[in-house]
């Protein structure tokens, strides 16, 4: 974002970005650190991260309702479809190392 877009934000506009920092800050820091410690070499990756930013309809960890399970399955399918190349590479690496 640019300064001009956010310079007049109040607490309502800053609440979501601040919550993102609080809840995702540790995960993002670890992601950065692992990318530095395990860089890709010779077209081979050593670190993969499969994650989404949105858990819908519920982000409550123990929500076992039918609706939430279906939503999680759909979300998993989306991750598989959008990160297919990385998943294939990882599976190949794992099968080569067995």
C-alpha positions as CSV (number, residue, x, y, z in Angstrom):
1,X,0.0,0.0,0.0
2,X,1.0,3.5,-0.6
3,X,1.2,6.2,2.1
4,X,-1.4,8.3,0.3
5,X,-3.9,5.4,0.5
6,X,-3.5,4.9,4.3
7,X,-2.4,8.2,5.8
8,X,-5.9,9.0,7.1
9,X,-6.8,5.5,8.4
10,X,-8.3,5.3,11.9
11,X,-8.5,2.4,14.3
12,X,-11.2,0.6,12.2
13,X,-9.0,0.5,9.1
14,X,-5.8,-0.5,11.1
15,X,-7.5,-3.2,13.1
16,X,-7.3,-6.0,10.4
17,X,-3.6,-5.3,9.4
18,X,-2.6,-5.2,13.1
19,X,-4.4,-8.5,13.8
20,X,-2.7,-10.0,10.8
21,X,0.7,-9.0,12.2
22,X,-0.1,-10.3,15.7
23,X,-1.5,-13.7,14.5
24,X,0.6,-14.3,11.4
25,X,3.8,-12.5,12.4
26,X,5.5,-15.6,13.9
27,X,4.6,-17.8,10.9
28,X,5.8,-15.2,8.4
29,X,9.0,-14.8,10.3
30,X,9.7,-18.5,10.3
31,X,8.8,-18.7,6.6
32,X,11.4,-16.0,5.9
33,X,14.0,-17.6,8.0
34,X,13.5,-21.1,6.4
35,X,13.7,-19.5,3.0
36,X,17.1,-18.0,4.0
37,X,18.4,-21.3,5.6
38,X,17.1,-23.6,2.9
39,X,17.5,-21.7,-0.4
40,X,16.7,-23.4,-3.7
41,X,19.8,-24.8,-5.4
42,X,20.2,-26.2,-8.9
43,X,16.4,-25.9,-9.6
44,X,15.6,-27.9,-6.5
45,X,13.6,-26.5,-3.6
46,X,14.3,-27.6,0.0
47,X,11.5,-25.7,1.7
48,X,7.8,-25.7,0.8
49,X,5.0,-23.9,2.4
50,X,1.4,-24.8,1.7
51,X,-0.9,-22.3,3.4
52,X,-4.0,-20.2,2.8
53,X,-4.9,-16.9,4.4
54,X,-8.6,-17.6,4.6
55,X,-10.4,-20.2,6.6
56,X,-14.1,-20.0,5.8
57,X,-16.7,-20.2,7.1
58,X,-15.1,-20.7,10.5
59,X,-11.5,-20.3,11.6
60,X,-12.3,-21.9,15.0
61,X,-9.9,-24.8,15.2
62,X,-12.4,-27.4,16.6
63,X,-15.4,-26.6,14.4
64,X,-16.4,-30.0,13.1
65,X,-19.7,-29.0,11.6
66,X,-20.5,-30.4,8.2
67,X,-20.4,-27.0,6.6
68,X,-16.9,-26.2,8.0
69,X,-15.6,-29.7,7.0
70,X,-16.9,-29.2,3.4
71,X,-15.3,-25.7,3.4
72,X,-12.0,-27.1,4.5
73,X,-12.1,-29.8,1.8
74,X,-12.8,-27.1,-0.8
75,X,-9.9,-25.0,0.5
76,X,-7.6,-28.0,0.4
77,X,-8.6,-28.7,-3.2
78,X,-7.9,-25.0,-4.1
79,X,-4.4,-25.3,-2.5
80,X,-3.7,-28.5,-4.4
81,X,-4.8,-26.9,-7.7
82,X,-2.9,-23.6,-7.2
83,X,0.3,-25.2,-5.9
84,X,0.3,-28.3,-8.0
85,X,3.8,-27.8,-9.4
86,X,5.3,-27.5,-5.9
87,X,3.3,-30.5,-4.7
88,X,4.6,-32.6,-7.6
89,X,8.2,-31.5,-7.0
90,X,7.9,-32.4,-3.3
91,X,6.4,-35.8,-4.0
92,X,9.2,-36.5,-6.5
93,X,11.9,-35.5,-4.0
94,X,10.3,-37.7,-1.3
95,X,10.0,-40.7,-3.6
96,X,13.7,-40.2,-4.8
97,X,14.8,-40.3,-1.2
98,X,13.2,-43.5,-0.1
